[in-house]
Amino acid sequence: MKKIKKKYNLKKKKIFVLGGSGLIGFEVCKEFLEFESNVLNLDIKKKNIKNKNYEFTKFDIADFENLEINLFKIIKKYGCPDVLINCSYPKTNDWSKNNFLSIKLKSFYQNINLQLTSSSWILKIFADEMKKKKKLGSIIQLSSIYGIVGQNLNIYQSTNMTENFPYSIIKGGQSNLVKQMASYYGRYKIRVNAVCAGGVFDNQNKKFVKNYSEQVPIKRMAKAHEISSTIIFLSSDASSYITGSNLIVDGGWTSI
Ligand SMILES: NC(=O)c1ccc[n+]([C@@H]2O[C@H](COP(=O)([O-])OP(=O)(O)OC[C@H]3O[C@@H](n4cnc5c(N)ncnc54)[C@H](O)[C@@H]3O)[C@@H](O)[C@H]2O)c1
């Protein structure tokens, strides 16, 4: 049996982070570098980290026509990852108008495609590659509390923010995607999990932060590193018997 510290040995592991320049993704990149993993950030927005184990490659999830070609180019150049994490958050320019009153059908299906079709297809391509290379791979999709429950509209009161119609549909899809994939890829020793994150503090509108915090048993929003530390766990051998799970990191939001 491996000692617990050894289970967290992620040194030289090949980690691909989709959306690694974002609020959560960047924290994920930095934490894996602390573990001396080799990190490849795949994003449309470049972010630098001075570390020899870090690389950035521009990758556009929204380029559906070339999605497969581009993914295979990346795999050809960098090889097959041990761990794939999807922290990307592609959306249309009118995403903030995707509430029940204003949403247009075109924007609805574009966002479903951008977020749900892309994550499903990309996770499948990497899982197939891990299977081919006989990797004991781990795949982690960022989901949300809204993959489990609908949005609580109280948090938008007295702010200029609104609910978002497709978000829970997309996140619910991603939360079930990992179960469907775990069912198929388990026999190949590839684990597929989701992290259902609560709202992460990012200097949002003060009223929103207050409203949000009042709804959470822990009485505050999440910090990005509280999400990334869960991702480290799911990437490591410490979680070797966890697959198809939705690990909830929400300060108790979904427990009440
Ligand atoms: N921030 C939160 O409060 C929160 C809470 C729960 C779940 N989540 C989920 O976590 C994930 C990451 O959220 P975040 O807050 O870090 O988002 P973010 O917007 O800060 O980062 C998303 C990243 O995706 C990249 N991206 C956008 N379009 C892309 C494209 N076409 N191709 C490639 N990369 C693209 C962006 O450049 C950005 O770096 C999302 O799935 C989100 O739903 C976030």
The ligand as an SDF file (V2000), in Angstrom:
LIG
                    3D

 44 48  0  0  0  0  0  0  0  0999 V2000
  -15.9980   31.5580  -10.7090 N   0  0  0  0  0  0  0  0  0  0  0  0
  -17.0000   30.9720  -10.0730 C   0  0  0  0  0  0  0  0  0  0  0  0
  -17.6150   31.5340   -9.1440 O   0  0  0  0  0  0  0  0  0  0  0  0
  -17.4160   29.5750  -10.4560 C   0  0  0  0  0  0  0  0  0  0  0  0
  -18.2780   28.8820   -9.6030 C   0  0  0  0  0  0  0  0  0  0  0  0
  -18.6750   27.6110   -9.9570 C   0  0  0  0  0  0  0  0  0  0  0  0
  -18.2260   27.0290  -11.1250 C   0  0  0  0  0  0  0  0  0  0  0  0
  -17.3950   27.7350  -11.9400 N   0  0  0  0  0  0  0  0  0  0  0  0
  -16.9670   27.0800  -13.1840 C   0  0  0  0  0  0  0  0  0  0  0  0
  -15.5590   27.0050  -13.2050 O   0  0  0  0  0  0  0  0  0  0  0  0
  -15.0910   27.1270  -14.5470 C   0  0  0  0  0  0  0  0  0  0  0  0
  -14.0640   28.2510  -14.6110 C   0  0  0  0  0  0  0  0  0  0  0  0
  -14.6650   29.4400  -14.1320 O   0  0  0  0  0  0  0  0  0  0  0  0
  -13.8100   30.7600  -13.9150 P   0  0  0  0  0  0  0  0  0  0  0  0
  -14.5650   31.6000  -12.9870 O   0  0  0  0  0  0  0  0  0  0  0  0
  -12.3900   30.4190  -13.6080 O   0  0  0  0  0  0  0  0  0  0  0  0
  -13.9170   31.4140  -15.3620 O   0  0  0  0  0  0  0  0  0  0  0  0
  -12.9820   32.5510  -16.0080 P   0  0  0  0  0  0  0  0  0  0  0  0
  -13.8520   33.2770  -16.9630 O   0  0  0  0  0  0  0  0  0  0  0  0
  -12.2370   33.3060  -14.9960 O   0  0  0  0  0  0  0  0  0  0  0  0
  -11.9250   31.6700  -16.8210 O   0  0  0  0  0  0  0  0  0  0  0  0
  -12.2950   30.9380  -17.9380 C   0  0  0  0  0  0  0  0  0  0  0  0
  -11.1110   30.7890  -18.8640 C   0  0  0  0  0  0  0  0  0  0  0  0
  -11.6120   30.1800  -20.0790 O   0  0  0  0  0  0  0  0  0  0  0  0
  -10.9660   30.8100  -21.1600 C   0  0  0  0  0  0  0  0  0  0  0  0
  -11.7660   30.7090  -22.3730 N   0  0  0  0  0  0  0  0  0  0  0  0
  -12.8950   31.4080  -22.6620 C   0  0  0  0  0  0  0  0  0  0  0  0
  -13.2800   31.1130  -23.9130 N   0  0  0  0  0  0  0  0  0  0  0  0
  -12.3860   30.2290  -24.4090 C   0  0  0  0  0  0  0  0  0  0  0  0
  -12.2410   29.5680  -25.6580 C   0  0  0  0  0  0  0  0  0  0  0  0
  -13.0890   29.8000  -26.6740 N   0  0  0  0  0  0  0  0  0  0  0  0
  -11.2020   28.6970  -25.8270 N   0  0  0  0  0  0  0  0  0  0  0  0
  -10.3350   28.4920  -24.8110 C   0  0  0  0  0  0  0  0  0  0  0  0
  -10.3940   29.1020  -23.6220 N   0  0  0  0  0  0  0  0  0  0  0  0
  -11.4150   29.9640  -23.4240 C   0  0  0  0  0  0  0  0  0  0  0  0
  -10.8140   32.2730  -20.7260 C   0  0  0  0  0  0  0  0  0  0  0  0
   -9.8260   32.9410  -21.4980 O   0  0  0  0  0  0  0  0  0  0  0  0
  -10.4730   32.1400  -19.2720 C   0  0  0  0  0  0  0  0  0  0  0  0
   -9.0800   32.1150  -19.0630 O   0  0  0  0  0  0  0  0  0  0  0  0
  -16.3310   27.3550  -15.4220 C   0  0  0  0  0  0  0  0  0  0  0  0
  -16.7500   26.1100  -15.9170 O   0  0  0  0  0  0  0  0  0  0  0  0
  -17.3630   27.8790  -14.4200 C   0  0  0  0  0  0  0  0  0  0  0  0
  -18.6750   27.5700  -14.8050 O   0  0  0  0  0  0  0  0  0  0  0  0
  -16.9800   28.9980  -11.6260 C   0  0  0  0  0  0  0  0  0  0  0  0
  1  2  1  0
  2  3  2  0
  2  4  1  0
  4  5  1  0
  4 44  2  0
  5  6  2  0
  6  7  1  0
  7  8  2  0
  8  9  1  0
  8 44  1  0
  9 10  1  0
  9 42  1  0
 10 11  1  0
 11 12  1  0
 11 40  1  0
 12 13  1  0
 13 14  1  0
 14 15  2  0
 14 16  1  0
 14 17  1  0
 17 18  1  0
 18 19  2  0
 18 20  1  0
 18 21  1  0
 21 22  1  0
 22 23  1  0
 23 24  1  0
 23 38  1  0
 24 25  1  0
 25 26  1  0
 25 36  1  0
 26 27  1  0
 26 35  1  0
 27 28  2  0
 28 29  1  0
 29 30  1  0
 29 35  2  0
 30 31  1  0
 30 32  2  0
 32 33  1  0
 33 34  2  0
 34 35  1  0
 36 37  1  0
 36 38  1  0
 38 39  1  0
 40 41  1  0
 40 42  1  0
 42 43  1  0
M  CHG  2   8   1  16  -1
M  END
$$$$
